[in-house]
């Protein structure tokens, strides 16, 4: 039988494999990595950091991560070589071979296993890693701790999704394993590799080879042209790669795994015989009919292949990443020196600059006074709609620079609702007639909803420096008044109609030392976006956030599709107009033109939300981006309501409001430990709903069953209804999320 052939992916397959829209900017990837370090279990943190970095920075596929072992690693050269074939008959390889046979491969199952398993989808390749101690540490710890990763591809995908759900400001529903490969492609392109080289590093050379023949544009433009993306400014920090200082809860210390460690490891392994097959155990389906020797031996790339790294990509990557970090540090140092030489420079207004999604500004306006730890709200740039304000890497040198315009969301026009006499979104008035006495309430459109005295930082207030101030939240505005003895204190007024996002505990890295816990608001001012940071904690923090949401999301015009109940049946209905308002723990909706098909008014409790997803709905011949929420109705039946706030700015804030509560509840269940008895009760309630008495399903004494239900009720997973015990919204989430993952 002839040698099996393997063609590269089609253009459509390649687009599906690395969609540019899935790529994460560096600060978003940084936030995702920190999300992966939030797991309580150390092994899970190691697995999360390994999957994220190997996929998002080296571009490995799930199957390549599964089959990776130390024989692929050249510690001396600092290179990872994925072989053309690594003999393996593990369960995954057996399933892949079975699928190929059923798809018409033409060979017997034994032939497929002994000739093709395991092989990468397109080609073997060599990828450098020595330029980053963190990457070296991940490979070393993975090999030391597990020899090979035992996770399935599905489990890896869930691990990525869980990391995103724990990350500050990321849209976890928009992030999956494809995001990692796309992020790696963007990283290699930003590093200046040719399109052909990017393709070879990712194992997609058949289609990126054509890019290498193009002239007149840089690698980023060529990558965008091939994959259908748009050009973006590659001006971001790569502190995650350049700085080996360990993070809190990181399951290793990257500083240990330097060049000296690599050489020592290479020397210690030089006397060990090479294993010629993959160490993953053979599938029980073939171990009785196939001998390991039948699988053959490992085969590598042809040394003459252009995919073999003879240009020392490790040097290129190392120089580029560390060069970028050095430039950033030099800019900070110059800014600090200028500030010390000319204190007045600390009050200069930095020139406007275009913000790049998810980036940290490379411009560093001077810090005022040169005091250690001083910082302002004048220096960070906005995050993408996908990342929604991930926290950028902390600066590593001296006193932090001033912070610049940074937004937790993509640039969005805030509109002019609530503004008076053509005022801009924020209005700073440092001086008033000395004869007048300033009354903050004169600046408000009505009675204040919240009044608090705390520390604030705002680019349009007190030169952007953290300052003690009184904070007033009015019906249409947010007012900062400097706390001093002046009769005419400096004050700044921000229109709520300009607010585009708010986040708990998101802080620009330059201000992390100045605030313990805070609320950060992003707002539009002209063609720029600004940040306002209010130091609050505990109940005051949550109360302030809820109050802002309630003021903005009050009587909003919406399009809603909500099922009606008639005679105990749930009926589908068409989209209708209506209004929406939010409270601390609920969403209230009133539907226009109540009739037999539409309920006039209803309320969705945040605690009853099971999950949500993004959809579109049509109303009056228009398409609206919508949030589809699956929740429990008053009788405990799970139904779906689809909501679109007509104002795009308010719709994004509404999504933030719903997601914040949902994520808090998901974090709550991460710490739950469920015995098999508890799981049995939860699954029974999930299956039975309110139609059956679970005592008829579960074979347990009545007192034991009641004790289990009582315990589950105490943690908010079960409640009593007229028909007996039913799952709460959190209980549904536990069944959907935690029990599904129990064997991961």
N, C-alpha and C positions, 0 to 999 in steps of 0.2 A: 504494500500500500504506500502511496506517495506521501511525502512529507506534508503535514498539515500547513495550510497557509493562514495568515492572519492579516487582514486589512485594517487600516486605521479607521477611526470613526468618521461617519459622514459629517457634512457641515451642520446638519440639524442636530446630530448627536453631540457634536462638540459644543454647540450653542447651549444645549441642555446641560452639558457637563460643567461648563464654566460660564454661566450667564453673568455679564459684567454688572448688571443691576444688583446682583447679590453681594458684590464685594463690599467689605467693611473698611472704612477709613481707619488709620492707625489708632486714633483715640477710641473708636468704637471697638476695635479688636482688643485694645488694652482693657477696656471695661469688661469685655467678654471673658478675658483671661482671669480677671479678678473674680468674676462670677463663678468660674470653675474652681476657685480656691475657697469658696464659701461652704462647701460640703463639710459635715462634721467628721466623716470617715476619712482617715489619711489615705487609704488605698484609693478611694474614689477621687480624692483631690489629685493624686498622682496620675490616675487614668485620665481625668479631665484635662489636666495641663498637657499631658502627652498627646491626646487626640487633637486638642486645639492648636498646639504649636506645630505638630507634624503635618496637620492638614492645612493650617492657615499661614504657615511660613515656609514649609518645605514642599507643600502641594501634594502630599501623599493621599491616595485614595483609601477608602475603608479597608478593602482587601489587602492593600499593601501594608497598612498598619497592622492588620491581623497577622500577616506572615512575616513581619520584620523580626529579625533576631540578630545576635551579635556577629554572626558570620558575614552579614552584609556590611559591617562597619569596619573601615580602615581607620583605626584611631591615630596612627602616625600621620597620615595625610589629612585626617579630619574630613573624610568623605563617606557618604552612605551610597552604596551601589545596589540598586535593585536589579537582580539578575534577569536574564532572558527567560530562564526557567529555574525554579527551585523545587525539586521533587517533593511532592506532598500528596497525601491521600486522606486528609482530615475530613471531617464531616462536611465542611463547607465545600471543599474541592469535589467530594463525592456528589453533593447536590448540584454543583455547577456542571459536572460531567453528565449527570442524569438529564439535566435541562438541555444540554447541547445535543445529547443523543435523541431526545424526543423532538428537538427542533430540526432534525434531519442532518446531523453531522455526517452520518455514513459510516462511522467507526463503531466498534464495540465499546462498551463501557470501560473495559480493561485497557483498550488501546488509547482511549481519550485520557485516562488517568496516567498511563505510563509514558505518553508522548507529550501531553500538554499541561498537566497539572503539577505545580501551580505556575501560572505565567501572568504577568501584568497585562491589562487589556490591550495595550498598544505596543510598548517597547520597554526594554530595560533601559536604565539610565543611571548616571552618577550625579549626586547632589552634594555640594559642600555644606558642612555645618560648623567647621572649626572657628569661623568668624564670630560665633556667639557662645559664650560660656553657658547660657541658659539652655540652648539647644543641646549642647554637649551633655549637660547635667540630665536633661530629660531622657536622652538615649541611654545614658549610663544607668540611671536609676530604673528605667523600664527593664533593661536587660538583667540587672541585679535582682530586682524584686520579683519579676514574673517570668523571665526568659523570653516569653512572647505574650502578647495581649490576648486574653481569653474572651473578650467581648464580641458579640455578634455585630454585624453592621447596623442592625436596628437599634441595639443597645448603645452603640456609639452615637447614632443620631439623636437618641433620647438624651444622652449625656450632654451633647451640644445644646439641645433645646433647654435642658434644665440649667445649664450654665448661663444661657441668655436670660432665663427668667429670674435668675439671681442677680444679674448685672444691673447696675444703676442706669436707667434711662434707655435701655435697648428694647426694641419691639421684638419680643421673643418669638412671636408667630412668624416673623419675616426671616428668621435665621435658622438655617439647617446646614447639613454637611456641605452642600454646594456652595454656601457662603464662604467656607474655609478655602476651597480650591480657587474660587474667584478672587479671594483676598490675596492668596499666594501669587496668582498671576499678576495682580496689580502691584504687589510688592517687588517682584522681579523686574517688571517693566519700569517702575520708578527708579530702581537701582541702575538702570541704564543698559540692561541686557538687550541684545537684538531680539526682534520677534522670533527668529529661528531658535535662539538660545532659550528664550522663555518657553517655547514649545517643547524643547528637549528636556528642560528641567521638570516640566509638568507631564511629560510622556504623551504629548499631543503633537508630535513633530510633523506628522503627515500634512497637517493643515496650516501650521505656523511656518513651515518651510517657505511657502510662497511669500510670506511677509518679509522674510530676509532679503528678497530680491527687490523690494520696493525702495525707492530713493526719495530724499527730500523731506522726510518727516521723522520725528523721533520715535522711539520704541513705544511710548505710551499711545501716540496717535495711531500707530500701525496696529497695536493690539485692539484699540477701540474700533478701527475700521474692520478688522476681521470679525470681532465678536459683536459688533452692532452697538457698542456703548458710545459714550460721549467723553471728550477729553476733559480732564480735571487737573488742577494744579497739584503736583506731587509734593507740596511743601509742608510735610508733617514731621512730628517727632517720632523717633523709633527708640525711645528710652527703654522699652521692654526688652529690646535686643542688645542695645549698646551698654546698658548698665547692669552688671551682674549682681548688684545688691539684692538680697532676698526679700521677698514680700512676707508680710504676716501670713502664717498658715501655709506658706509654700513648703511642699514636702521634701525639699532639698535646698542646699546652699549653692547657687551657681558659681560663687567665687572659688569654690574648691576645685571645679572642673576646668582648669586652665590648660595651657599648652604643656606644662610640665606633667600634669596628671595624665593627659592623653598619651604622652610618650612613655610614661611608666606603665600605663595600661597596655599599650602596644607591645612593650618589651615582655610583660608578664604573659601575654597570650601567644607570643612568637613560638614558644616551645610546645604549645598544645596542638594536637592534630586537628585538622579542619574536618568538620562534619559536612558530608557531601549532600545531605538531605535536610529538609526543613524539620525542626524539632516538634512540630505540632503532631499529636498522636493520630494514628490511623483511625478512620471511621470503623465502628464495629460492623458496619455493613460489608466491609471488604477485607477485614483483617484475617478472616478464615480462608479466603480464596486468593489473596495477593500477598506476596512477600515483599518486604521493604526494599530488598535488593532489586526487585523487578522495576522499581520506579526510576532507576538511572541515577545520574549525578547532576549536580548543579552546573548550569552553563551561564557564562557571562557574555557581555558585549564583546564583539570583535575589537581587539585593540586598535585596529585601524579605523574604526567607526568614528564619524564626526561627533557622535554623542558622547564619546569618552572625553573627560574634562582635561584637556592639555593646556588650556588658557588660564588655569588656576582661578576659577570663579570664586573660590573661597577668599582669595586676596581682594578681588574686586568688590565682593559683598562686604567684607570686613572694613575695607577702606571707606566705602560709601556710607555704611551705617554709622561708623564711628566719626567719619568726617562731618556728617550731618549733626551729630550730637556735639561735636567740638564747635561747629559754627553757632549752634544755639547757645552754648555756654559762653563763647566769646562775645556774643551780642549782649548777653546778660551782664557780663563783666564791664563792657563798654558803657552800658546804660548806668551801672552803679558808679563807675568812675566819673561820668559826666554829671551825675546827680551830686556827688560829693564836691566837685569843683564848682558847680553852679547850682546852688539850692533852688534858684528861681526856675531852673529847668524842670523841676518836679511838677510845676503847674502848667507846663506847656500842653496844649491840646494836640494830641497826635493826629497826623493826617489820616483821613479815611483810607481804608484799604479794603479790597474785595475779600470777603470771607469765604473760606472753603469748607465744605461740609465735613464735619468730624475732625477738623484740624486744630492745632494750637498755633496761634499767630507767631510768625518768626520775627515780627517787629516787637521790640520791648521798650516801650516808653519809659522814661526815667521814673524811678521811685522817689518819692518826696523825702528829703531830709537825710536819706541814707541810713536811717535807723534799722537795726537788725529786726527782721520780722515785719517791717512795714510792707503794706500791700495796698493796691487799689483795685477798683472794678473797671480797669481800662485796657485789659490786654488779651483776653482769650477770644478765639473765633468760633463761629457757630457749628453745631453738630447737624448731621443729616437727619432727614425725616425718618430714615430707617433707624438710626442710632438714638435719636432723641436724647441728647445731652449725656453721653457717657463721660465719666470723669477722666480728664487727660492725665498723663503721667505727671507725677510731682517733680518740680524742678529740683535739681540736686546741688545747687551751689548757693552759698551765702544767703543774703537777704533776697526775698522774692521780688521780682520786678512788678511794676504796675500791671494790672490786668486790663485787657481791652475788650471790645465788644465780643461777647460770646453769647450764643443763644442755645437753649436746649432743644430748639426745633429748627427746621429749615426756614429760610427767609419767607415770611408771609405778610401780606398787607393786612394791618390790623383794622383798618376802617376808621371812621371818625365818630362813631357813636359816643355820645356823652361829652364830647369836647365842647368848650365854650369859647365863643368869640375868636375862633380860628386858632386857638392855642395849639402848640405842638404836644406830642404825647407826654413829654415831661417838661416842666417849666421851673427853672431854678431862679430864685429871686433873693440874692444875697443882701440887698439893701432896700430899705423902705424909708419913707419920711421919718426922721428921728422923732418927730413930735407924736407919731401915731403909736398905738400899742397893738402889737400883733395878736390876733385871735385866730387860731388854726381853724376853727369852725367856719369862719368866713370863707375859707378856701374849699369847703365841702359843699356838695350839692344837696345834702340832707344830714340827718343825724348820723354820727359815726357808728358803724357796726362793731368795730374792734378798735380799742385804744390800748397801746402798750408802749413801754419805754424799754429800749434795748439797743444793741449795736447794729448798725446798718452799713452797707457799702453799696454805693450806686455811682455810676460814671458821671451822672449829672448833679452830684451832691458832694460837698466837702472834698473837692478835688479827687473823688474816687476812693478816698481813704476810709477804712473802718472807723466809724464815728458814733458816739452815743447820741441817740435821737429818740424823739417821740414819734410813734407811728400811728396814723389814723387811717382806717379803712372806711371810706364813705360809700354811698350807693353807686357812684360812678367813677371813683378815683381812689388812689393811694397817695397819702401825704406824708412826707418825712420832714420833721422840724428839728433842727439841731438843738441839743440840750445845752443851753448856756444861760447866762444872766442877762443877755441882751434883750432890749425891748423889741428889737427887730431881728430875730434870729433867721439864719439862712434856712430856706425850706425849698423842697422840690415836690411837685405834684405830677403824678403819673396817671394818665387816663386808663381805666380798666378796659376801654375799647381798644387799646393798643397792646394789651397783654396777650401774648401768643402761647405761653406755656408756663408752668410752674412745677417745681420738683422739690421733694424733701431730701435734704442732705446732699444735693448736688452742689459742689463748690469748685470753682476754678482752682487749679493746683496752687496758684500764687496766693490764695486766700485760705488754704487749709489750716495754716497755723494760727490764723486770726479768729477762726470761728470753731466752736465745739460742735454745734448742731444748728442748722439753719433751714430756711425756706428760700429758694432762689426763683425769682420771676424773670422771664424774658419778655421784653416789650419792644415794639417798633418805635423808632424815632426818626422821622424822615425816611431816608433810604438806608438807614443803618439799624442794627439791633443792639440793644443794651441789656445789661443785667442789673437787677436790684436784689440784694441779699439781706435778709432779715434774720438775725440770730434769735432762734426760738428752740425750745426743746419740749419733749413730753406732750402733755395735753394742750399746752398753749400752741405748740407747733401744729398739731393736727387741727385744732380749732381755727387757727388762722387760715390754713390751707382750705378747709371746708368752707369758711366764710367767703374766701375769694371765689371759689367755684360757685357758691350759691348766688353771689352778686352777678357774676357773668352769665351763668346758665339759669337765668330766670325768665320764664315766659318766652322761651326760644321757639321760633317757628320750625316745625319738623315735618318730615314725611315718615309715616309709621305703618308697618304691617303687623297686626296683632290678631291672633286667632280668637274667635268668639266661642263661648260655650252655650249650647242650647240642649236642654234635656239630658245633661250629662255627657254630651258629645262635644268634641273640640272641632270647630269648623274653620276651614281656611277662609281668609278674607283678602280683599284687595287692599293695596296701599291707599292711605288716606292722609289728609293734612291734619295738623294738630299743634299743640304746644307742649313744651317740656320744661320742667323745673327740677332742681335737685335739692336734696337735704343731706344731712350728715351721713345717713345710712340708706338712702332710697332715691329712686327716680320716679317722679310723678308725671303722668301723661294724660292729657285731655284730648280726645279725638273730636274733630269737627263733625258736625252733622250726624249725631248719633242716630242709628237706625237698627234694624234687626241684625245686620251683619257686623256692626261696630259697637263695642262697649264705649260708653261716654267717657269714662275716666277709670284709670287703674294705676296701681303703684307696683314697682319692681323693687323689692328689698335687695340691697347689695349682697346680703348674706345668703340669698336664694339663687344667686347666679352660679350656674354649673360650668359653663364655658362660653366663650364668645369667638366670633370670627368676622372677617371683613367680607362684605358682599356689596352688590349694587341692586338698587330697586328702581323701577320706572313709575313715575307719577306725572300726569298731565304732559305726556310725551317728552319728559326729561329724565335723564339718568342721574341718580344720586349715589355717591359713595356712602355706604351705610355700615353700621355696626350691628351684627346679628347676635343677639343675646339669648342663650338657652337658660331658662330659669324655672323655678317652681311657682305655680300660681297659688291662690289662697287655699286650694284644696290639696296642695302637695303634688299636683300633676306637672310633669316637665313639659313646657311649651317653649316656642321660639318667637321672639319679638324682634323685628328688624327696624332700626331707627336711623334716620339721617337728619342731622341738624342742617338746615338750609344754608346757614352762614358757615363757610369752610373753616374759619378761625375757631368758631365756637364748637364745630364738630370735632376738631382735633382736641380741644380742651375737654369735651365730653368723653372722648375715648380715654384720655388721660385719667379722668375722674373714675370711670368704670374699672380700668385696668389696675389703678393703684390699689383699690380695695380687694380686687381679685388676687393680685400678687401677694398682698399681705396674708391672705388666707392660705394661699399655696405654701408660703414660707412656714406658716404655722403647722401645717401637716408634715413638713419635712422631719420634724422632731418626734413624730408619733411612732410608737412601737406597737404593732398590732400582733396579738397572738392568733393562732389558727382559729380559736373559738370566736374571737372578735370578727375576724375576716368572714367566717361562715355566716354570722348574723348580718353583717353589712351586705354581703352578696345576696342573701335571702331577701332582705328588705328591698334591695335594688331590683331584684327579679319580680317580687310579688307586688310592689307598689302598694296601693291601698285596696287591692282586690282580694287578698288572701290574708288569713291569720298565719303569721310565720310559725306559730307553734305547731301547725299542721305540716310544716316543711322541715323544721329542725327537730331532730330527735334528742331533746334534752328535758330534764325535769323542769317544771314550771318555775320553781324558785331560782334555779341556776340561770335560766333564760332571762328572768326578770332582773337578776343581778347584772348580767351582761348588758342588757338594755339600759339599765340605770347608769352604768359606768360610761357607756357610749354617749348617753345624754349629758353627762357632766362635762365632756370635752366638746360638746356642740355638734356631734355627728348624727344624733337621733333626737326626735321630739315626739311627744304624744299628741295625736289628733283624735277626732271623734271616732275614727275607725281603728284606732290603735297606734302602734309605733310606726313612724315613717322616717325616712332619711331627710336630714336637712340639706340645704345646698352644699354645705361643707362636706356632708356625708357623701353626696354624689361625687364631689371632687375627689375625695379619698378613694372611692371605688374606681373611678376613671383613671386616676393618676398613680396612687401609691400601690394599690393591690396589683395593678397591671405591671408595676416595676419591681415587684418583690423579689423576683429571681434575676434581676439584671446584674 
